[in-house]
């Protein structure tokens, strides 16, 4: 148990090294406590790799301890937890990363050490196809009896779609902010953040009042990558921020998964390139993800009934035909008298939702 004084010193050290998580950790481990770091002469501290002038100036700031104390007091008044690197509550997956932040600010109830944890990232300019597939993949975990924690960054596009899909399917979700814990970015997602707090968590490594900046977004990406078992890239340009997150995840020895898109889709070029280079596993459904990750599938009749209830009438009709007689697309088309293009689209949707599968004989069978 960390004493109140040491907690203030930890917060102070975190303030000094906002962008130097690795250095803060090395100093803490070397000297045994945050308080001991501040007791060292500067001639001693500057010997450590990565120590530069801006950090030494902050360390010698006489008002630093008072600032840290005020931050901790404010956090307690708002029921926000400062979670130290070696606390039991600190995400153990993130702790494995050498540049993990010394301190996290956590609001909400989600268990950050639950298993499994899936990060979902992608472009802010998501296409209708990308958003729809993101929702279908996340909702598909219901039929498998799997409840992953869905982690993302609360941004426009794929991020907010993933959070909302998790909430709609009663899955815990965690939003990682590029700002202080008191600043929701973008502001238009404030109501979503409130709902996430009720059934998940909002976290940040940045102290209160920190505004968003490009550097903060890049910093935030490493937490999204490091806190999870795998990172799923839904749609991304070849130079998109999601590609940075995927690269970080690979560097942390995490699994990287990607959904393919048409070769002509700019928003899918990053995903297609990763798949082509064997830097990401190709997935199109929750079942694909479970298979790649080795997650235990526990189909339950209750989940199956819930899943059946969200299908539209045509999807139900096709599913019933498959349950009764199976067959390939031509046989199903003859029985339903449905146009080939429409039938093909519905069969693809049912596969993505993990409700049916196409066997090697090209015949379909029901999975529920």
Secondary structure, DSSP 8 states (H G I E B T S, - for coil): ---HHHHHHHHHHHHHTTT-HHHHHHHHHHHSSHHHHHHS-HHHHTTSTT--HHHHHHHT-TTHHHHHHHHHHHHHHTT-EEEETTSTTS-HHHHTSTT--SEEEEEE---TT-S-EEEEE--SS--HHHHHHHHHHHHTHHHHT---EEEE---TTHHHHHHHHHHHTT--EEEE-SSBTT--SSGGGHHHHHHHHHHSEEEESB-TT----HHHHHHHHHHHHHTSSEEEE-S--TTSHHHHHHHHHHHTT-EEEE----TT-GGGHHHHHHHHTTSSEE--SHHHHHHHHT------HHHHHHHHHTS-HHHHHHHHHHHHH---HHHHHHHHT--HHHHHHHHHHHHHTTSEEE-TTS-EEE--
